[in-house]
Amino acid sequence: MNISNIIALLCGVALFLFGMTLMGEGLKRVAGNKLELVLYKLSSTPIKGVLLGTGITAVIQSSSATSVMVVGFVNSGMMKVKQAIGVVLGAILGTSITGWIICLSNVGNGDSHWLSLLSTATITGIIAVIGIILRMFCKKRTQNHIGDILMGFSVLMTGMTAMSTAVAPLRESEFFLNTITSFKNPLIGIIVGLLITCVLQSASATVGILQALSMTGSITFEIALPIIMGIAIGAAVPVLLSALGASTAGKRVALVYLVIDVVGAVFWAAVFYSLNAAFHFSLMDATVGMVGVSLINTVFRLATVLLLAPFIGLLEYIVKFFIKDNPEDLEDAAEFDRLEDRFLSHPAVALEQSSNAVCSMARKARKNLSRAIELLYDYSDDRYQVIQNKEDIIDKYEDKLGTYLVKLTGMELSAEQGREISKILHTIGDFERIGDHAVNISNTALELHEKKLSFSPEAQKELDLLASALSEIVLLATDSFTNNDVKMAQKVEPLEQVIDGLCDEIKIRHIQRVRNGVCTLDQGFSFNDILTNFERIADHCSNIAVALIELNQNLFDTHAYLSDLKTARSQQFVNDFNRFNEAYHLEA
């Protein structure tokens, strides 16, 4: 086997992976969002979860894709960890269907004239022609996606054929035959399967390679079984990678995939090899072909699912033991648990719970903004992902609080309670928008990092000054709201006007720097995006403070209040404005 065969093998693997991806994506597009919806709704019991995970993975041809979807659902709070474990068990079983599809590549290789019509080349060719016709000449999206499915299948089968052809010379290689048959230690086989799967990021592709090798006649049951066990463990790697930066619950689901495969491999290896030591199974030296590899893969996965399905609760306990609850996540859960409908008949209690929840939302929005600003100075993928995850929580606060308070308005309320509800309803949107702008800033930080851009010393100095002013206004707005401090809230609008002036002046200076060639156009776009987000965050802080002042003074016209404030500035307003203007003054 020379370098050409190795390149052909890698080409076959690439085609196999691309075909599998294309087929799976086409299936998902044909179903629209139904697969995700079904996955979410029909996993209420462990048995349903296992069956559902098996079925969907059989359709989309990837246990990793199913498990990554489940991690996403758990991460967003739509699904509990216990529900997800059942789906993951099903996904681990469902992925074995790919091996049986691969067996079709061996159909028609006999001498029968009629069977030759069902050969891989014939089937692949017919399916490819139908697929390309649907893809190129049909106008309906569904038909285009069906064409993608058929083309994906054809590419997958072509890749499998390429792999088989590439490894065909190995059946004549004494070195290979001696090497592959020297795996007397099952641990070595497990490690080999694990490493190859880690590299390829696909259990199906590794099983495909093993099936291709089985065509050389050198793969025995003794060799195949441990490799398949290693493949199962290695399949957890893509799922673990998908959970980087996920919530605690999301990380637990990713870990349970690994736990299931490791426990399954260890348990069945111990049972099987102990029995083999006692009874010396004759099948150990039996040669296995494509069907044999697929059968071993399916039986092993089915045995693992049957073994662990009754212990879903124990699996949940194990992953909770290894991944402890984040105190902040526990706080979020406690806040959401407070907003119960049973409190609605007691408006005072319900309002107190709502106030606590919105104050928590305010603190989270402020903290996420702080994270985003820090990201501009010191980028990290982990911190970037944390910002995205926390934004999902902030959005959830807005949805749950808005719904809960609307229900509460239907109850008999005092005038004071009505004002408090109005204050919260007026401000939760602003807190949510501050969170949105934090995400925008983090995206700009990502762009700067990827393009390896940095600002000039002058631009950076101006940005530092503006970031300090922004941090202070956000602190004033959130603290005045959470403490119901009107006097503190009155300091927000003077600072907001200072920030508006700063943003305008900094934009003019930066445009001049771009014209003079001190800063590039790319830097200019990113810098302008940051300024725009800073300015809008200050506006939302103003909205929060004004809502607090108005509702404490029984006023309800924000625009009229701000207009009066700007035309007839009080001495206190002027003093605050001058103080902030002096503190955040740009040097000439």
KOLLUMTOR-960608 format. One record per residue (C-alpha): residue number from 1; residue in one letter; z, y, x. Coordinates in nm, 3 decimals. Example, Ala and Ser with C-alpha at 12.3 -4.5 7.8 and 13.67 -1.06 7.14 Angstrom:
// residues 2
i,aa,pz,py,px
1,A,0.780,-0.450,1.230 .
2,S,0.714,-0.106,1.367 .
END
This chain:
// residues 588
i,aa,pz,py,px
1,M,0.000,0.000,0.000 .
2,N,-0.120,0.321,0.166 .
3,I,-0.077,0.694,0.107 .
4,S,-0.357,0.693,-0.152 .
5,N,-0.169,0.439,-0.362 .
6,I,0.151,0.646,-0.340 .
7,I,-0.034,0.960,-0.451 .
8,A,-0.195,0.761,-0.735 .
9,L,0.150,0.635,-0.838 .
10,L,0.291,0.991,-0.843 .
11,C,-0.014,1.104,-1.041 .
12,G,0.050,0.826,-1.291 .
13,V,0.416,0.929,-1.323 .
14,A,0.310,1.291,-1.379 .
15,L,0.061,1.191,-1.649 .
16,F,0.319,0.963,-1.810 .
17,L,0.582,1.241,-1.825 .
18,F,0.331,1.500,-1.949 .
19,G,0.196,1.265,-2.215 .
20,M,0.546,1.181,-2.334 .
21,T,0.636,1.552,-2.353 .
22,L,0.312,1.642,-2.532 .
23,M,0.356,1.361,-2.785 .
24,G,0.721,1.453,-2.851 .
25,E,0.649,1.825,-2.889 .
26,G,0.360,1.750,-3.124 .
27,L,0.585,1.533,-3.340 .
28,K,0.847,1.806,-3.355 .
29,R,0.588,2.068,-3.451 .
30,V,0.447,1.849,-3.728 .
31,A,0.797,1.820,-3.868 .
32,G,0.863,2.193,-3.817 .
33,N,1.238,2.243,-3.798 .
34,K,1.300,1.937,-4.015 .
35,L,1.404,1.714,-3.724 .
36,E,1.677,1.956,-3.622 .
37,L,1.779,2.007,-3.985 .
38,V,1.795,1.633,-4.052 .
39,L,1.984,1.578,-3.728 .
40,Y,2.240,1.837,-3.834 .
41,K,2.281,1.740,-4.201 .
42,L,2.273,1.361,-4.187 .
43,S,2.531,1.293,-3.918 .
44,S,2.841,1.312,-4.136 .
45,T,2.956,0.956,-4.056 .
46,P,2.939,0.757,-3.730 .
47,I,2.701,0.496,-3.876 .
48,K,2.469,0.764,-4.011 .
49,G,2.484,0.939,-3.676 .
50,V,2.389,0.624,-3.483 .
51,L,2.100,0.542,-3.718 .
52,L,1.980,0.900,-3.719 .
53,G,1.996,0.934,-3.341 .
54,T,1.805,0.607,-3.303 .
55,G,1.534,0.708,-3.548 .
56,I,1.476,1.058,-3.416 .
57,T,1.475,0.946,-3.053 .
58,A,1.225,0.673,-3.139 .
59,V,1.005,0.947,-3.285 .
60,I,1.032,1.210,-3.013 .
61,Q,1.045,0.954,-2.730 .
62,S,1.335,1.112,-2.543 .
63,S,1.707,1.044,-2.566 .
64,S,1.764,1.346,-2.342 .
65,A,1.579,1.575,-2.585 .
66,T,1.784,1.446,-2.880 .
67,S,2.110,1.479,-2.687 .
68,V,2.021,1.829,-2.564 .
69,M,1.959,1.930,-2.928 .
70,V,2.298,1.788,-3.021 .
71,V,2.464,1.979,-2.735 .
72,G,2.306,2.294,-2.880 .
73,F,2.441,2.222,-3.229 .
74,V,2.791,2.154,-3.099 .
75,N,2.772,2.456,-2.870 .
76,S,2.694,2.681,-3.168 .
77,G,2.971,2.527,-3.379 .
78,M,2.734,2.367,-3.632 .
79,M,2.842,2.012,-3.546 .
80,K,3.170,1.856,-3.437 .
81,V,3.201,1.653,-3.116 .
82,K,3.287,1.339,-3.315 .
83,Q,2.966,1.370,-3.520 .
84,A,2.764,1.425,-3.204 .
85,I,2.894,1.108,-3.034 .
86,G,2.737,0.889,-3.305 .
87,V,2.401,1.064,-3.262 .
88,V,2.420,1.024,-2.882 .
89,L,2.487,0.650,-2.921 .
90,G,2.180,0.625,-3.142 .
91,A,1.973,0.826,-2.895 .
92,I,2.066,0.588,-2.615 .
93,L,1.934,0.296,-2.823 .
94,G,1.630,0.478,-2.961 .
95,T,1.485,0.562,-2.621 .
96,S,1.415,0.191,-2.560 .
97,I,1.120,0.212,-2.802 .
98,T,0.913,0.374,-2.526 .
99,G,0.919,0.048,-2.329 .
100,W,0.762,-0.135,-2.622 .
101,I,0.491,0.131,-2.653 .
102,I,0.419,0.084,-2.282 .
103,C,0.369,-0.289,-2.348 .
104,L,0.053,-0.192,-2.537 .
105,S,-0.104,-0.112,-2.200 .
106,N,-0.114,-0.489,-2.138 .
107,V,-0.281,-0.573,-2.467 .
108,G,-0.632,-0.710,-2.436 .
109,N,-0.612,-0.815,-2.074 .
110,G,-0.683,-1.177,-2.160 .
111,D,-1.016,-1.355,-2.182 .
112,S,-1.057,-1.334,-2.559 .
113,H,-1.356,-1.125,-2.664 .
114,W,-1.176,-1.001,-2.975 .
115,L,-0.860,-0.913,-2.785 .
116,S,-1.068,-0.718,-2.535 .
117,L,-1.151,-0.480,-2.820 .
118,L,-0.779,-0.404,-2.829 .
119,S,-0.758,-0.338,-2.455 .
120,T,-0.572,-0.037,-2.325 .
121,A,-0.890,0.143,-2.227 .
122,T,-1.044,0.093,-2.573 .
123,I,-0.733,0.198,-2.768 .
124,T,-0.666,0.494,-2.539 .
125,G,-1.028,0.608,-2.556 .
126,I,-1.046,0.594,-2.937 .
127,I,-0.713,0.774,-2.979 .
128,A,-0.812,1.039,-2.722 .
129,V,-1.142,1.109,-2.902 .
130,I,-0.971,1.141,-3.241 .
131,G,-0.701,1.361,-3.085 .
132,I,-0.942,1.603,-2.919 .
133,I,-1.148,1.633,-3.240 .
134,L,-0.834,1.724,-3.437 .
135,R,-0.720,1.960,-3.159 .
136,M,-1.045,2.151,-3.115 .
137,F,-1.233,2.140,-3.444 .
138,C,-0.967,2.145,-3.716 .
139,K,-0.827,2.477,-3.836 .
140,K,-0.500,2.360,-3.991 .
141,R,-0.199,2.377,-3.760 .
142,T,-0.067,2.040,-3.878 .
143,Q,-0.394,1.871,-3.783 .
144,N,-0.385,2.045,-3.443 .
145,H,-0.034,1.913,-3.384 .
146,I,-0.139,1.560,-3.485 .
147,G,-0.416,1.598,-3.229 .
148,D,-0.146,1.687,-2.972 .
149,I,0.043,1.369,-3.063 .
150,L,-0.265,1.151,-3.018 .
151,M,-0.365,1.325,-2.695 .
152,G,-0.009,1.289,-2.566 .
153,F,-0.017,0.916,-2.641 .
154,S,-0.352,0.881,-2.461 .
155,V,-0.226,1.069,-2.155 .
156,L,0.092,0.855,-2.155 .
157,M,-0.112,0.533,-2.163 .
158,T,-0.349,0.663,-1.894 .
159,G,-0.049,0.743,-1.676 .
160,M,0.091,0.395,-1.730 .
161,T,-0.242,0.238,-1.636 .
162,A,-0.258,0.459,-1.324 .
163,M,0.091,0.347,-1.222 .
164,S,0.004,-0.019,-1.272 .
165,T,-0.316,0.016,-1.071 .
166,A,-0.138,0.204,-0.791 .
167,V,0.128,-0.064,-0.742 .
168,A,-0.114,-0.357,-0.780 .
169,P,-0.149,-0.402,-0.398 .
170,L,0.225,-0.465,-0.378 .
171,R,0.178,-0.815,-0.516 .
172,E,0.011,-0.901,-0.184 .
173,S,0.272,-0.720,0.033 .
174,E,0.522,-0.955,0.195 .
175,F,0.742,-0.662,0.302 .
176,F,0.770,-0.537,-0.058 .
177,L,0.828,-0.882,-0.199 .
178,N,1.100,-0.950,0.057 .
179,T,1.260,-0.609,-0.003 .
180,I,1.256,-0.623,-0.382 .
181,T,1.387,-0.978,-0.390 .
182,S,1.667,-0.899,-0.148 .
183,F,1.870,-0.714,-0.412 .
184,K,2.129,-0.987,-0.444 .
185,N,2.400,-0.724,-0.486 .
186,P,2.376,-0.580,-0.840 .
187,L,2.537,-0.255,-0.721 .
188,I,2.231,-0.183,-0.505 .
189,G,2.002,-0.231,-0.805 .
190,I,2.216,0.000,-1.018 .
191,I,2.205,0.269,-0.747 .
192,V,1.826,0.234,-0.712 .
193,G,1.772,0.275,-1.089 .
194,L,2.016,0.567,-1.101 .
195,L,1.855,0.756,-0.810 .
196,I,1.497,0.716,-0.933 .
197,T,1.596,0.832,-1.282 .
198,C,1.782,1.132,-1.139 .
199,V,1.470,1.235,-0.950 .
200,L,1.227,1.181,-1.241 .
201,Q,1.470,1.316,-1.504 .
202,S,1.341,1.053,-1.746 .
203,A,1.470,0.703,-1.821 .
204,S,1.143,0.617,-1.997 .
205,A,0.940,0.703,-1.688 .
206,T,1.162,0.488,-1.466 .
207,V,1.138,0.196,-1.709 .
208,G,0.762,0.249,-1.702 .
209,I,0.758,0.221,-1.323 .
210,L,0.968,-0.096,-1.343 .
211,Q,0.725,-0.239,-1.598 .
212,A,0.434,-0.150,-1.370 .
213,L,0.608,-0.329,-1.082 .
214,S,0.667,-0.629,-1.306 .
215,M,0.289,-0.674,-1.323 .
216,T,0.301,-0.775,-0.955 .
217,G,0.501,-1.083,-1.055 .
218,S,0.780,-0.999,-0.813 .
219,I,1.040,-0.872,-1.062 .
220,T,1.297,-1.129,-1.170 .
221,F,1.574,-1.100,-1.426 .
222,E,1.825,-1.072,-1.140 .
223,I,1.642,-0.763,-1.010 .
224,A,1.557,-0.602,-1.344 .
225,L,1.901,-0.606,-1.510 .
226,P,2.097,-0.394,-1.258 .
227,I,1.807,-0.149,-1.220 .
228,I,1.801,-0.101,-1.597 .
229,M,2.177,-0.041,-1.595 .
230,G,2.127,0.224,-1.326 .
231,I,1.844,0.381,-1.527 .
232,A,2.078,0.417,-1.826 .
233,I,2.338,0.600,-1.615 .
234,G,2.077,0.824,-1.449 .
235,A,1.944,0.931,-1.791 .
236,A,2.263,1.134,-1.840 .
237,V,2.161,1.382,-1.568 .
238,P,1.922,1.599,-1.780 .
239,V,2.185,1.618,-2.056 .
240,L,2.457,1.719,-1.809 .
241,L,2.228,1.990,-1.671 .
242,S,2.164,2.121,-2.024 .
243,A,2.538,2.175,-2.069 .
244,L,2.578,2.408,-1.770 .
245,G,2.729,2.726,-1.911 .
246,A,2.777,2.567,-2.254 .
247,S,3.098,2.587,-2.453 .
248,T,3.378,2.338,-2.400 .
249,A,3.258,2.131,-2.698 .
250,G,2.900,2.132,-2.566 .
251,K,3.016,2.010,-2.225 .
252,R,3.213,1.732,-2.393 .
253,V,2.901,1.604,-2.572 .
254,A,2.705,1.605,-2.246 .
255,L,2.986,1.419,-2.069 .
256,V,3.012,1.158,-2.346 .
257,Y,2.650,1.059,-2.275 .
258,L,2.750,0.976,-1.917 .
259,V,3.074,0.805,-2.025 .
260,I,2.889,0.580,-2.272 .
261,D,2.633,0.471,-2.014 .
262,V,2.888,0.417,-1.736 .
263,V,3.127,0.223,-1.959 .
264,G,2.838,0.015,-2.097 .
265,A,2.705,-0.066,-1.749 .
266,V,3.047,-0.146,-1.602 .
267,F,3.164,-0.356,-1.898 .
268,W,2.849,-0.563,-1.941 .
269,A,2.802,-0.602,-1.566 .
270,A,3.156,-0.736,-1.536 .
271,V,3.109,-0.974,-1.832 .
272,F,2.763,-1.095,-1.736 .
273,Y,2.821,-1.146,-1.365 .
274,S,3.159,-1.313,-1.427 .
275,L,2.993,-1.561,-1.662 .
276,N,2.706,-1.608,-1.416 .
277,A,2.955,-1.690,-1.140 .
278,A,3.101,-1.959,-1.363 .
279,F,2.787,-2.103,-1.522 .
280,H,2.502,-2.000,-1.283 .
281,F,2.243,-1.889,-1.540 .
282,S,1.898,-2.032,-1.467 .
283,L,1.727,-1.720,-1.604 .
284,M,1.837,-1.516,-1.300 .
285,D,1.534,-1.639,-1.102 .
286,A,1.294,-1.617,-1.396 .
287,T,1.006,-1.372,-1.348 .
288,V,0.989,-1.098,-1.611 .
289,G,0.682,-0.905,-1.720 .
290,M,0.638,-0.586,-1.920 .
291,V,0.777,-0.738,-2.239 .
292,G,1.068,-0.890,-2.050 .
293,V,1.167,-0.556,-1.896 .
294,S,1.144,-0.386,-2.235 .
295,L,1.351,-0.664,-2.397 .
296,I,1.626,-0.645,-2.132 .
297,N,1.634,-0.265,-2.171 .
298,T,1.664,-0.285,-2.551 .
299,V,1.922,-0.565,-2.554 .
300,F,2.141,-0.388,-2.294 .
301,R,2.132,-0.060,-2.487 .
302,L,2.194,-0.232,-2.821 .
303,A,2.490,-0.422,-2.673 .
304,T,2.635,-0.096,-2.538 .
305,V,2.601,0.077,-2.876 .
306,L,2.758,-0.217,-3.062 .
307,L,3.041,-0.224,-2.808 .
308,L,3.128,0.147,-2.829 .
309,A,3.036,0.246,-3.186 .
310,P,3.378,0.138,-3.321 .
311,F,3.551,0.351,-3.055 .
312,I,3.400,0.694,-3.124 .
313,G,3.750,0.839,-3.166 .
314,L,3.854,0.700,-2.827 .
315,L,3.539,0.840,-2.663 .
316,E,3.623,1.180,-2.808 .
317,Y,3.976,1.153,-2.666 .
318,I,3.840,1.060,-2.320 .
319,V,3.605,1.359,-2.294 .
320,K,3.877,1.590,-2.427 .
321,F,4.106,1.457,-2.155 .
322,F,3.855,1.536,-1.882 .
323,I,3.737,1.870,-2.026 .
324,K,4.038,2.069,-2.142 .
325,D,4.021,2.329,-2.417 .
326,N,3.948,2.682,-2.301 .
327,P,4.230,2.911,-2.425 .
328,E,3.968,3.161,-2.539 .
329,D,3.786,2.894,-2.742 .
330,L,4.115,2.792,-2.904 .
331,E,4.174,3.157,-2.990 .
332,D,3.830,3.179,-3.153 .
333,A,3.895,2.866,-3.359 .
334,A,4.233,3.005,-3.466 .
335,E,4.073,3.334,-3.572 .
336,F,3.810,3.159,-3.782 .
337,D,4.069,2.926,-3.935 .
338,R,4.261,3.231,-4.056 .
339,L,3.973,3.340,-4.280 .
340,E,4.044,3.082,-4.549 .
341,D,3.948,3.127,-4.914 .
342,R,4.299,3.028,-5.025 .
343,F,4.421,3.363,-4.889 .
344,L,4.182,3.562,-5.111 .
345,S,4.427,3.547,-5.402 .
346,H,4.673,3.726,-5.172 .
347,P,4.472,4.033,-5.059 .
348,A,4.743,4.165,-4.827 .
349,V,4.748,3.839,-4.630 .
350,A,4.368,3.805,-4.633 .
351,L,4.330,4.163,-4.510 .
352,E,4.580,4.110,-4.231 .
353,Q,4.389,3.801,-4.118 .
354,S,4.062,3.992,-4.132 .
355,S,4.206,4.279,-3.928 .
356,N,4.324,4.037,-3.660 .
357,A,3.982,3.873,-3.651 .
358,V,3.787,4.200,-3.621 .
359,C,4.020,4.320,-3.344 .
360,S,3.948,3.996,-3.161 .
361,M,3.575,4.057,-3.216 .
362,A,3.610,4.406,-3.069 .
363,R,3.783,4.276,-2.758 .
364,K,3.517,4.007,-2.709 .
365,A,3.233,4.259,-2.741 .
366,R,3.403,4.484,-2.485 .
367,K,3.462,4.194,-2.246 .
368,N,3.103,4.072,-2.279 .
369,L,2.976,4.420,-2.198 .
370,S,3.198,4.425,-1.891 .
371,R,3.051,4.090,-1.784 .
372,A,2.697,4.224,-1.831 .
373,I,2.763,4.536,-1.622 .
374,E,2.917,4.322,-1.345 .
375,L,2.603,4.108,-1.354 .
376,L,2.397,4.412,-1.250 .
377,Y,2.592,4.422,-0.924 .
378,D,2.644,4.051,-0.858 .
379,Y,2.411,3.817,-1.046 .
380,S,2.513,3.459,-1.128 .
381,D,2.337,3.208,-1.355 .
382,D,2.673,3.076,-1.476 .
383,R,2.799,3.422,-1.574 .
384,Y,2.465,3.499,-1.738 .
385,Q,2.498,3.188,-1.955 .
386,V,2.858,3.277,-2.045 .
387,I,2.733,3.610,-2.183 .
388,Q,2.477,3.433,-2.403 .
389,N,2.740,3.189,-2.532 .
390,K,2.992,3.462,-2.608 .
391,E,2.726,3.658,-2.795 .
392,D,2.683,3.359,-3.028 .
393,I,3.057,3.375,-3.100 .
394,I,3.040,3.752,-3.167 .
395,D,2.752,3.693,-3.410 .
396,K,2.959,3.427,-3.583 .
397,Y,3.245,3.674,-3.622 .
398,E,3.013,3.922,-3.795 .
399,D,2.874,3.660,-4.035 .
400,K,3.210,3.511,-4.126 .
401,L,3.393,3.844,-4.157 .
402,G,3.115,4.002,-4.362 .
403,T,3.107,3.712,-4.607 .
404,Y,3.485,3.693,-4.630 .
405,L,3.534,4.066,-4.691 .
406,V,3.265,4.077,-4.959 .
407,K,3.459,3.803,-5.141 .
408,L,3.778,4.001,-5.092 .
409,T,3.629,4.314,-5.253 .
410,G,3.609,4.119,-5.580 .
411,M,3.990,4.097,-5.593 .
412,E,4.233,4.351,-5.730 .
413,L,4.300,4.586,-5.439 .
414,S,4.506,4.899,-5.377 .
415,A,4.337,5.218,-5.255 .
416,E,4.478,5.161,-4.906 .
417,Q,4.343,4.806,-4.896 .
418,G,4.003,4.928,-5.014 .
419,R,3.992,5.182,-4.730 .
420,E,4.086,4.917,-4.475 .
421,I,3.808,4.686,-4.598 .
422,S,3.562,4.975,-4.583 .
423,K,3.667,5.051,-4.226 .
424,I,3.609,4.692,-4.116 .
425,L,3.277,4.660,-4.300 .
426,H,3.161,4.990,-4.146 .
427,T,3.240,4.877,-3.792 .
428,I,3.169,4.504,-3.754 .
429,G,2.797,4.579,-3.730 .
430,D,2.861,4.824,-3.445 .
431,F,3.073,4.573,-3.254 .
432,E,2.798,4.314,-3.299 .
433,R,2.536,4.560,-3.173 .
434,I,2.746,4.634,-2.863 .
435,G,2.734,4.259,-2.799 .
436,D,2.355,4.263,-2.845 .
437,H,2.317,4.543,-2.591 .
438,A,2.536,4.348,-2.349 .
439,V,2.283,4.064,-2.376 .
440,N,1.997,4.310,-2.319 .
441,I,2.170,4.436,-2.003 .
442,S,2.223,4.078,-1.883 .
443,N,1.851,4.011,-1.936 .
444,T,1.768,4.315,-1.723 .
445,A,2.007,4.184,-1.456 .
446,L,1.822,3.849,-1.468 .
447,E,1.487,4.026,-1.431 .
448,L,1.615,4.226,-1.132 .
449,H,1.745,3.906,-0.973 .
450,E,1.423,3.710,-1.028 .
451,K,1.204,3.994,-0.898 .
452,K,1.447,4.061,-0.612 .
453,L,1.465,4.430,-0.707 .
454,S,1.739,4.674,-0.618 .
455,F,1.779,5.043,-0.692 .
456,S,1.775,5.323,-0.439 .
457,P,2.116,5.453,-0.322 .
458,E,2.074,5.767,-0.536 .
459,A,1.987,5.566,-0.847 .
460,Q,2.272,5.323,-0.785 .
461,K,2.521,5.608,-0.745 .
462,E,2.410,5.759,-1.077 .
463,L,2.429,5.421,-1.247 .
464,D,2.783,5.371,-1.114 .
465,L,2.891,5.703,-1.262 .
466,L,2.733,5.627,-1.599 .
467,A,2.884,5.276,-1.606 .
468,S,3.230,5.425,-1.551 .
469,A,3.179,5.669,-1.840 .
470,L,3.052,5.387,-2.062 .
471,S,3.350,5.165,-1.979 .
472,E,3.585,5.446,-2.079 .
473,I,3.414,5.520,-2.411 .
474,V,3.409,5.151,-2.506 .
475,L,3.778,5.126,-2.417 .
476,L,3.859,5.436,-2.625 .
477,A,3.658,5.312,-2.925 .
478,T,3.799,4.957,-2.928 .
479,D,4.160,5.060,-2.856 .
480,S,4.156,5.337,-3.117 .
481,F,4.020,5.089,-3.370 .
482,T,4.260,4.804,-3.294 .
483,N,4.559,5.041,-3.286 .
484,N,4.432,5.254,-3.578 .
485,D,4.480,5.557,-3.352 .
486,V,4.293,5.854,-3.498 .
487,K,4.394,6.088,-3.216 .
488,M,4.238,5.854,-2.960 .
489,A,3.929,5.814,-3.178 .
490,Q,3.875,6.191,-3.171 .
491,K,3.814,6.169,-2.794 .
492,V,3.516,5.939,-2.839 .
493,E,3.262,6.191,-2.971 .
494,P,3.308,6.444,-2.686 .
495,L,3.257,6.164,-2.431 .
496,E,2.956,6.033,-2.626 .
497,Q,2.790,6.374,-2.595 .
498,V,2.864,6.382,-2.221 .
499,I,2.703,6.036,-2.187 .
500,D,2.396,6.151,-2.384 .
501,G,2.357,6.443,-2.146 .
502,L,2.406,6.218,-1.844 .
503,C,2.141,5.972,-1.966 .
504,D,1.888,6.252,-2.022 .
505,E,1.947,6.404,-1.679 .
506,I,1.944,6.068,-1.499 .
507,K,1.616,5.973,-1.668 .
508,I,1.454,6.296,-1.545 .
509,R,1.584,6.235,-1.191 .
510,H,1.461,5.877,-1.190 .
511,I,1.114,5.974,-1.310 .
512,Q,1.099,6.217,-1.019 .
513,R,1.205,5.941,-0.777 .
514,V,0.928,5.715,-0.909 .
515,R,0.675,5.996,-0.865 .
516,N,0.794,6.057,-0.510 .
517,G,0.769,5.685,-0.428 .
518,V,1.143,5.647,-0.367 .
519,C,1.156,5.393,-0.651 .
520,T,0.882,5.160,-0.775 .
521,L,0.745,5.144,-1.127 .
522,D,0.915,4.804,-1.183 .
523,Q,1.247,4.955,-1.080 .
524,G,1.176,5.247,-1.312 .
525,F,1.125,5.022,-1.615 .
526,S,1.443,4.824,-1.547 .
527,F,1.647,5.138,-1.480 .
528,N,1.521,5.299,-1.802 .
529,D,1.611,4.984,-2.001 .
530,I,1.968,5.001,-1.867 .
531,L,1.999,5.371,-1.955 .
532,T,1.866,5.311,-2.307 .
533,N,2.117,5.033,-2.368 .
534,F,2.403,5.242,-2.226 .
535,E,2.310,5.533,-2.450 .
536,R,2.295,5.317,-2.763 .
537,I,2.629,5.152,-2.684 .
538,A,2.782,5.500,-2.667 .
539,D,2.626,5.576,-3.008 .
540,H,2.789,5.265,-3.158 .
541,C,3.122,5.366,-3.009 .
542,S,3.079,5.703,-3.182 .
543,N,3.007,5.525,-3.513 .
544,I,3.326,5.319,-3.478 .
545,A,3.542,5.623,-3.402 .
546,V,3.387,5.833,-3.680 .
547,A,3.439,5.553,-3.935 .
548,L,3.805,5.534,-3.835 .
549,I,3.853,5.914,-3.860 .
550,E,3.668,5.945,-4.192 .
551,L,3.847,5.661,-4.363 .
552,N,4.185,5.795,-4.255 .
553,Q,4.089,6.137,-4.396 .
554,N,3.929,5.994,-4.712 .
555,L,3.584,6.113,-4.602 .
556,F,3.276,5.898,-4.644 .
557,D,2.979,6.102,-4.517 .
558,T,2.924,6.023,-4.150 .
559,H,2.628,6.257,-4.102 .
560,A,2.807,6.550,-4.265 .
561,Y,3.117,6.488,-4.054 .
562,L,2.921,6.482,-3.728 .
563,S,2.722,6.789,-3.829 .
564,D,3.040,6.984,-3.901 .
565,L,3.193,6.861,-3.576 .
566,K,2.900,6.986,-3.367 .
567,T,2.863,7.324,-3.539 .
568,A,3.233,7.410,-3.560 .
569,R,3.385,7.248,-3.254 .
570,S,3.760,7.256,-3.243 .
571,Q,3.941,7.371,-2.933 .
572,Q,4.054,7.012,-2.875 .
573,F,3.694,6.891,-2.889 .
574,V,3.588,7.155,-2.636 .
575,N,3.878,7.070,-2.405 .
576,D,3.798,6.699,-2.418 .
577,F,3.427,6.764,-2.364 .
578,N,3.494,6.983,-2.059 .
579,R,3.735,6.729,-1.913 .
580,F,3.488,6.441,-1.951 .
581,N,3.201,6.657,-1.828 .
582,E,3.394,6.738,-1.514 .
583,A,3.498,6.376,-1.458 .
584,Y,3.141,6.245,-1.497 .
585,H,2.944,6.522,-1.336 .
586,L,2.625,6.448,-1.141 .
587,E,2.605,6.594,-0.794 .
588,A,2.307,6.818,-0.730 .
END
